[in-house]
Amino acid sequence: MRRKIHRNYFDFDVKSVVGCGHFADVKVVREKVTGDVYAMKVMSKESLLAQEHVSFFEEERSILSQSTSPWIPQLQYAFQDKKNLYLVMEYQPGGDLLSLLNRYEDQLDESMVQFYLAELVLAIHSVHQMGYVHRSETLDVSCGIYVPSSCNGCI
C-alpha cells in the first residue's frame, strides 16, 4: 500500500488546543490514517503577512526539519491551504514552561529553576549550532530572568 505524500488539515482529527498566540494556534491532533498523535501549529497567512513575520515561519520550518537535537521536536509534515500554514511535529506532552509554572503556582524552588534554565540553555545552544540566533530580549518565565537588549540574543 502506498502512503499519501501530500497532507492537509482534513487528514487529522483535532483532540485539543494546547496554546494560542498572536499569529498561531497549537493543537494536539491525531493522524486519521496512522493514528499517530502530533502537535500541529496553525499559522494565519493574513496575520503573518500583516506583521511581516513570514520569515519566522520559514526559519521555524527549516529548524524543525533539519534538527537532530533532542531539544527540538521533529517536523513530520508542512503544508498550506488558502488561509493557513501548518507545521505538524512530534508531540511532547507537558513540554512547556508555562504549564509547569502553573502547576507550581508560579513558584519553583532553586534546584528546579537551575534544571529548567540549563535545559533552556541547551535548547538555545542547539539552535545556535544550526546557525540561528535566538533574538528574544526576555525569557518568558516568572522567576525574574532577564536578558538585556544589549546582549542582542547572545544566550
N, C-alpha and C positions, 0 to 999 in steps of 0.2 A: 504494500500500500504506500502510495506516495503522499508525503506531507505537504499541505498547503504552505507555500512560502510567504505570500503576502498576507498580513494580518490587518484586521480593522477592529474598531471598537466593539462590534457585534459578535466577535469571536470570544468575548469574555463576559462573565457574569460579575456584576459589582456586588461585593459582600459587605463593604463598609467604607466610609470616608475616614481616612487617617488624619488628614490635615488640609487646610485651605490657606492659600497665600494671596499675594497681590495679583499674580497672573497665572497661578497654577493651583490645582487641587491634586491631592494624592489619595488614591483609592486602593483598597485591597480587592483584588479580582481573582477569579478562577477561570482558567482557560477551559472552554467548553469541550474541546476535543481530547485534551490530555488529563484534565482535572488538576493540573498544576496551579499552585497559588503564587501570585506575583503582586508587586506594588506597581500601580500604573499612575504615572504623573501625566496629568492632562493640562496642557497649556493653551490658553486662548491666543490665537494668531492676532486677533484685533488688539488685545492688551499688550502683547509682545511688541507689535509694530508701533503702537501709540507711545509706549515707554522706551522705544528704541532698545529693546532687550533681546533681539533675535540672536545676537552673538552669544548671549548667555546660554541659550538653548543649544546652539552649535557646539560650544565648548563642553557643556554638560554631556551631550550625546557622545562626543569624542572621548571624554574622560571615562565614562561608563563603559564604552565599547572597547577601549584599549587597556584598561587597568587589569592587573592581575593581583592587586592588593586585597588582602582580607578585610581592609577597612572600607572598601568601596563596593557597593552592590554591582553585580554583573548585569549588563544590559542584555535582555533577551530579544526584544523587538523595538523598533522605532518606526512609526508610521504617522500619517496625517490624513485629515479629511478637509472639507472646505472651511471649517471653523477652528479646528484644534490641531495641535501637535501632541503626539503621545510617545512617552518613554515607558516601556514595560521592563521592569528589572526584578531581580530576586528580592523576595520579601523577607525582611529581618524583623520579626515581631519584637516590640518593646525597645527598638533601637534608637529612640530619640531622647535627647537630654531633657526636653520639656516634660515628657511623661514621667521620667524618673524624679524630677523636681516636684511634680505634682503629688507623686506617691509619698514623698517625704516632707510635704508641706513646705517646700522651698528651703529646707534646712538639711544640708548634707554635712556629715562630720568631716574632719580634716583628711582622714585617710581616703574617704570616698572622693573628695574633691581632687586629691592628688592622683588617684587612679584614673578618674574620668578626664582630667586635664592631660594626663600622659597619653590616653587614648586619642584625644583631640589632636595633640601634637603629632602623634604617629600618623594619623589620618591626613593631616595637612601636609606632612612631610612626604607622604606617598604621592600626593598631587604635585608637589614641588618637583619630585623626581621625574615626573612626566613632562616637566617644562611649564607648568601652570603656576600662577601665583594667586593665593587667596587674598583678596583685597578688602575684606570686611574690616571696619575700624573697631568693631566691638564683637565679642563673642556673646551670644545671647544666653547668658547664664546669670542667675541671681546672686552669685557669690562675689560680685564686685570685680571680676576680672575685666580689665580694660586695656586695649592695645591702642596707643596714641596714633593719630593720623601721621605723625612724623615718621613712624615706623614703616608706613606705606605697605602694610600687609606682609611684613618680613617674618612673621612667625612661621 
